[in-house]
Amino acid sequence: MKYVMLQNFKTGFLSPVFCVAPMTHRDLALAFASTHQPISAGFCDKGPDDEWVVFGESESLSLKANPSDGRFITGFIRATLAQCQPTAACPV
């Protein structure tokens, strides 16, 4: 799955954005260009023990995956799922 790590211009907060659609990393980053800048990009996949692993690079953004992004994405997904109550809209 493609990912772009974005940093908010005002707060500095980081947010991963994911995409499985046939679009470039650049297209994904442009959707947030007014408020965020891309700082790393590549591909991610769930590895052993539900830890996320990042690899590769984005040719369209000329950015590489940062190894620490995997830890960030793992924490982000775990925190998001912890807040998600099983419903039809969010089947855990």
Secondary structure, 3 states (H helix, E strand, C coil): CEEEEEEECCCCCEEEEEECCCCCHHHHHHCCCCCEEEEEEEEEEECHHHCEEEECEECCCCEECCHHHHHHHHHHHHHHHHHCCCCCCCCC
